Amino acid sequence: MYRNELEGLIFAKKVPNYILLRGIDEFQNELYAKILISYFGCENLTSMYFDDYDYDKAVSFFEPSLFGGKNTLYIKTNKTLNKKEIKNLISMTQKDELNHFIYELDEDGYSSVAKDFTALFNKNEVRFFKPNSQREALNLLENKCKMCKIMANNDAALLRIYQIHNENLSLCANEIEKFARLGIEISLENVNKIVSGLSEVSFEDLFEKILDKKDFRDDFFLYTKSGSYDEMEFINFFYRSIFKIFKIHSYAKIYGNFDFKAIFGYTPPRNIQQTLKRRAGEISTKKFFEIFKHLNETEFSLKTEQNIDKQTFLLAKLLELQRILIQK
């Protein structure tokens, strides 16, 4: 199942008492694991992280106790554990409704999870994917705020954190926890004062320079030296950013006005609105088609061609993209 199906089960209070949460987005894996821990509301909780996993201890935890009460076993790992052991732990939850088992599997995106392992959980498996839109990401961050019992006074503040951390939700979650510990309101003013990214150059900075047809090469090389550099993530971010402008362009063509709430589901800060309007008017429908085609071809080459210097290749393709933008 997917995230929305899990949310439906939570709302209907029909979540099974054993479940597998998996995906490459560790933030969502962990967020929903904590939501389920709260949902089960068990008196007894045992958490095992990575190499701390102890099968005998897990079995002992699920065995009947003189003290009674409901039990939740939470295992967080980046690998599939012994199938026989996991099967037995699942069996112990099936035989006793007081036992609850949450298995969080943080995937690396390069290796697949064996079907015979996921089959152990029957249909009680949730797979998470990175958000498809900023609205989806903001909804997740708002859930994190609720868990930390701190509210952001508007979407703009959370959006700014999301941009500063190059759309890394785990880093955004750390910032929200920091605000909660400090007891400081998450406002745009406070975010600009105390939040800083790991990279000296952000996706947003590079994107703006490329679209403004400025020399971005120094920024590009500086960004590639940061710990957050990833060719595919960069291409995906660029595609989403262009598509966002295309949505504005299309909406204005159809309806003759700009309604950001209708387009995105939220209202960006006024300065961002002005920039997006300008971008949407600068690029023709035909040129949008050329840009999307170019990005798709670039992504395909990065995924399939083995004997290329991906960093140099990506730079060349971004320079080529600027030439597409310059052409009449």
C-alpha positions as CSV (number, residue, x, y, z in Angstrom):
1,M,0.0,0.0,0.0
2,Y,1.0,3.7,-0.2
3,R,1.0,6.5,2.2
4,N,-2.5,7.7,1.5
5,E,-3.9,4.2,2.1
6,L,-2.1,4.0,5.5
7,E,-3.5,7.4,6.5
8,G,-7.0,6.0,5.6
9,L,-6.4,3.1,7.9
10,I,-5.2,5.4,10.7
11,F,-8.3,7.6,10.3
12,A,-10.6,4.5,10.3
13,K,-8.7,3.0,13.2
14,K,-8.1,-0.2,11.3
15,V,-4.3,-0.4,11.2
16,P,-3.1,-4.0,11.5
17,N,-0.9,-4.8,14.5
18,Y,2.1,-5.7,12.4
19,I,3.4,-3.6,9.5
20,L,6.4,-3.0,7.3
21,L,7.3,0.6,6.5
22,R,9.9,1.0,3.8
23,G,11.4,3.3,1.1
24,I,14.4,5.5,0.4
25,D,12.8,8.5,2.2
26,E,14.0,7.9,5.7
27,F,12.1,11.0,7.0
28,Q,8.7,9.5,6.0
29,N,9.6,6.0,7.2
30,E,10.5,7.4,10.6
31,L,7.6,9.9,10.8
32,Y,5.0,7.3,10.2
33,A,6.7,4.8,12.5
34,K,6.3,7.4,15.3
35,I,2.7,8.2,14.3
36,L,2.0,4.4,14.6
37,I,3.7,4.2,17.9
38,S,1.4,6.9,19.2
39,Y,-1.6,5.3,17.4
40,F,-1.1,1.9,19.1
41,G,-0.7,3.7,22.5
42,C,1.0,0.8,24.1
43,E,2.1,0.8,27.7
44,N,5.3,-1.1,26.8
45,L,7.6,0.0,24.0
46,T,10.9,-1.6,22.9
47,S,12.9,0.0,20.2
48,M,15.8,-1.7,18.4
49,Y,18.0,0.4,16.0
50,F,20.2,-1.2,13.3
51,D,22.8,-3.5,15.0
52,D,21.0,-3.3,18.3
53,Y,18.5,-5.8,17.0
54,D,18.4,-8.8,19.4
55,Y,16.0,-11.6,18.4
56,D,15.9,-13.3,21.9
57,K,15.1,-10.0,23.5
58,A,12.3,-9.3,21.0
59,V,10.8,-12.7,21.6
60,S,11.0,-12.2,25.4
61,F,9.3,-8.8,25.0
62,F,6.3,-10.4,23.2
63,E,5.9,-13.2,25.7
64,P,3.1,-12.9,28.3
65,S,4.0,-10.8,31.3
66,L,2.8,-10.6,34.9
67,F,2.5,-6.9,34.5
68,G,0.3,-7.2,31.4
69,G,-0.5,-4.3,29.1
70,K,0.0,-3.7,25.3
71,N,3.4,-4.1,23.7
72,T,4.9,-2.4,20.7
73,L,8.2,-3.6,19.2
74,Y,9.8,-1.1,16.8
75,I,12.7,-2.2,14.7
76,K,14.6,0.3,12.5
77,T,17.2,-1.0,10.1
78,N,18.7,-0.6,6.7
79,K,18.7,-4.3,5.8
80,T,16.3,-7.3,5.8
81,L,16.8,-9.4,8.9
82,N,16.6,-13.2,9.3
83,K,13.3,-14.2,7.7
84,K,12.6,-17.1,10.1
85,E,13.0,-14.7,13.1
86,I,10.8,-12.0,11.6
87,K,8.2,-14.6,10.6
88,N,8.1,-15.8,14.2
89,L,7.7,-12.2,15.6
90,I,4.8,-11.6,13.2
91,S,3.3,-14.9,14.3
92,M,3.5,-13.7,17.9
93,T,1.5,-10.6,17.0
94,Q,-1.1,-12.7,15.1
95,K,-1.6,-14.9,18.1
96,D,-1.9,-12.0,20.6
97,E,-3.6,-8.8,19.8
98,L,-1.8,-7.1,22.7
99,N,1.4,-7.3,20.6
100,H,2.3,-4.8,17.9
101,F,5.2,-4.9,15.5
102,I,6.6,-2.0,13.4
103,Y,9.4,-2.8,11.1
104,E,11.1,0.3,9.5
105,L,13.3,-0.6,6.5
106,D,15.4,2.4,5.2
107,E,16.4,1.5,1.7
108,D,19.4,2.9,-0.2
109,G,17.7,3.0,-3.6
110,Y,20.3,0.8,-5.3
111,S,19.3,-2.7,-4.1
112,S,15.8,-4.2,-4.2
113,V,14.0,-5.9,-1.3
114,A,13.3,-9.6,-1.8
115,K,9.7,-10.4,-2.5
116,D,9.8,-13.3,-0.1
117,F,10.7,-11.0,2.7
118,T,7.9,-8.4,2.0
119,A,5.5,-11.4,1.6
120,L,6.0,-12.2,5.3
121,F,3.9,-9.1,6.1
122,N,1.1,-10.1,3.7
123,K,-0.5,-6.9,2.6
124,N,0.7,-5.0,5.7
125,E,3.4,-3.2,3.8
126,V,3.7,0.5,3.1
127,R,6.1,1.9,0.6
128,F,7.1,5.6,0.8
129,F,8.3,7.7,-2.1
130,K,9.7,11.3,-2.2
131,P,7.0,14.0,-2.4
132,N,5.8,14.8,-5.9
133,S,5.2,18.4,-5.1
134,Q,6.0,21.2,-2.6
135,R,2.4,21.0,-1.3
136,E,2.9,17.3,-0.4
137,A,6.3,18.1,1.3
138,L,4.7,20.9,3.3
139,N,1.9,18.6,4.5
140,L,4.5,16.2,5.8
141,L,6.5,18.9,7.5
142,E,3.2,20.2,9.1
143,N,2.7,16.7,10.5
144,K,6.2,16.8,11.9
145,C,5.3,20.2,13.5
146,K,2.2,18.7,15.1
147,M,4.3,15.8,16.6
148,C,6.7,18.3,18.0
149,K,3.8,20.4,19.3
150,I,5.0,23.5,17.5
151,M,3.1,25.3,14.7
152,A,4.5,27.2,11.7
153,N,2.7,30.5,11.4
154,N,2.5,30.1,7.6
155,D,3.5,27.9,4.7
156,A,6.3,30.3,3.6
157,A,8.4,29.6,6.7
158,L,8.3,25.8,6.1
159,L,8.9,26.3,2.4
160,R,12.0,28.4,3.2
161,I,13.4,25.6,5.4
162,Y,12.6,23.1,2.6
163,Q,14.5,25.3,0.1
164,I,17.5,26.0,2.3
165,H,18.0,22.2,2.9
166,N,17.7,21.4,-0.9
167,E,14.4,19.5,-0.3
168,N,16.0,17.1,2.2
169,L,13.1,16.3,4.6
170,S,15.3,14.7,7.2
171,L,17.3,17.9,7.6
172,C,14.0,19.9,7.6
173,A,12.8,17.7,10.4
174,N,15.9,18.4,12.4
175,E,15.3,22.1,12.1
176,I,11.7,21.7,13.3
177,E,13.0,19.8,16.3
178,K,15.5,22.6,17.0
179,F,12.7,25.2,16.9
180,A,10.7,23.0,19.3
181,R,13.6,22.6,21.8
182,L,14.2,26.4,21.7
183,G,10.5,27.2,22.1
184,I,10.8,29.6,19.1
185,E,7.9,30.2,16.6
186,I,8.6,28.9,13.1
187,S,8.2,32.2,11.3
188,L,9.8,33.4,8.1
189,E,11.8,36.0,10.0
190,N,13.1,33.4,12.5
191,V,13.9,30.9,9.8
192,N,16.0,33.5,7.9
193,K,17.8,34.3,11.1
194,I,18.8,30.8,12.4
195,V,18.5,28.3,9.6
196,S,21.5,27.6,7.4
197,G,22.1,24.8,4.9
198,L,25.0,22.3,4.6
199,S,25.9,23.5,1.1
200,E,27.2,27.0,0.3
201,V,25.1,26.8,-2.9
202,S,21.5,25.7,-3.0
203,F,19.5,24.1,-5.8
204,E,17.5,27.3,-5.9
205,D,20.6,29.5,-6.4
206,L,21.8,27.4,-9.4
207,F,18.3,27.2,-10.9
208,E,17.8,31.0,-10.8
209,K,21.3,31.6,-12.4
210,I,20.7,29.1,-15.1
211,L,17.3,30.6,-16.0
212,D,18.7,34.1,-15.8
213,K,21.3,33.0,-18.4
214,K,24.1,33.9,-16.0
215,D,27.5,32.2,-15.6
216,F,26.8,29.5,-13.1
217,R,29.9,27.3,-13.5
218,D,31.7,28.4,-10.3
219,D,28.5,27.8,-8.3
220,F,28.0,24.4,-10.0
221,F,31.5,23.2,-9.0
222,L,31.1,24.6,-5.5
223,Y,27.9,22.7,-5.2
224,T,29.4,19.4,-6.5
225,K,31.9,19.6,-3.6
226,S,29.2,19.6,-1.0
227,G,27.9,16.5,0.7
228,S,24.4,17.0,-0.7
229,Y,25.5,16.7,-4.4
230,D,23.7,14.1,-6.5
231,E,23.2,14.2,-10.3
232,M,19.8,12.6,-10.3
233,E,18.4,14.6,-7.5
234,F,19.6,17.8,-9.2
235,I,17.9,16.8,-12.5
236,N,14.7,15.8,-10.6
237,F,14.7,19.1,-8.8
238,F,15.2,21.0,-12.0
239,Y,12.4,19.2,-13.7
240,R,10.0,19.8,-10.8
241,S,11.0,23.5,-10.7
242,I,10.4,23.9,-14.5
243,F,7.1,22.0,-14.2
244,K,6.0,24.4,-11.5
245,I,6.5,27.4,-13.8
246,F,4.8,25.5,-16.6
247,K,1.7,25.0,-14.4
248,I,1.6,28.7,-13.9
249,H,2.1,29.4,-17.6
250,S,-0.7,26.9,-18.5
251,Y,-3.1,28.2,-15.9
252,A,-2.7,31.8,-17.1
253,K,-3.2,30.8,-20.7
254,I,-6.5,28.9,-19.8
255,Y,-8.0,31.3,-17.2
256,G,-6.2,34.6,-18.0
257,N,-5.0,35.2,-14.4
258,F,-2.7,33.9,-11.7
259,D,-4.3,32.1,-8.8
260,F,-1.5,30.4,-6.8
261,K,-3.8,28.9,-4.3
262,A,-5.6,27.1,-7.1
263,I,-2.4,26.1,-8.9
264,F,-0.3,24.9,-5.9
265,G,-2.7,24.5,-3.0
266,Y,-0.8,27.2,-1.0
267,T,0.2,30.8,-1.5
268,P,4.0,31.5,-1.9
269,P,5.5,34.7,-0.5
270,R,4.8,37.8,-2.6
271,N,8.4,38.1,-3.9
272,I,8.4,34.4,-5.0
273,Q,5.0,35.0,-6.7
274,Q,6.5,37.8,-8.8
275,T,9.5,35.8,-9.8
276,L,7.3,32.8,-10.9
277,K,4.9,35.1,-12.8
278,R,7.9,36.6,-14.7
279,R,9.3,33.2,-15.4
280,A,6.0,31.9,-16.7
281,G,5.7,34.8,-19.1
282,E,9.3,34.6,-20.4
283,I,9.1,31.0,-21.7
284,S,6.8,30.0,-24.6
285,T,4.8,26.8,-24.7
286,K,7.0,25.5,-27.5
287,K,10.2,26.2,-25.4
288,F,8.8,24.4,-22.4
289,F,8.4,21.3,-24.6
290,E,12.1,21.7,-25.7
291,I,13.2,22.0,-22.1
292,F,11.3,19.0,-20.9
293,K,12.6,16.9,-23.8
294,H,16.2,18.0,-23.0
295,L,15.9,17.2,-19.3
296,N,14.4,13.7,-20.1
297,E,17.2,12.9,-22.5
298,T,19.8,14.1,-20.0
299,E,18.2,11.9,-17.2
300,F,18.1,8.9,-19.6
301,S,21.8,9.3,-20.4
302,L,22.8,9.7,-16.8
303,K,21.0,6.5,-16.0
304,T,22.1,4.3,-18.9
305,E,25.5,5.5,-20.1
306,Q,28.3,3.9,-18.1
307,N,31.5,5.4,-19.5
308,I,30.9,9.1,-18.9
309,D,32.1,11.6,-16.4
310,K,28.6,12.4,-15.0
311,Q,29.7,15.7,-13.4
312,T,31.2,17.1,-16.7
313,F,28.3,15.6,-18.7
314,L,25.7,17.3,-16.5
315,L,27.5,20.7,-16.7
316,A,27.6,20.4,-20.5
317,K,23.8,19.6,-20.6
318,L,23.0,22.6,-18.3
319,L,25.0,24.9,-20.6
320,E,23.1,23.5,-23.5
321,L,19.9,24.2,-21.7
322,Q,20.9,27.8,-21.4
323,R,21.4,27.9,-25.1
324,I,17.8,26.6,-25.6
325,L,16.6,29.4,-23.4
326,I,18.5,32.0,-25.3
327,Q,17.2,30.9,-28.7
328,K,14.3,32.8,-30.1
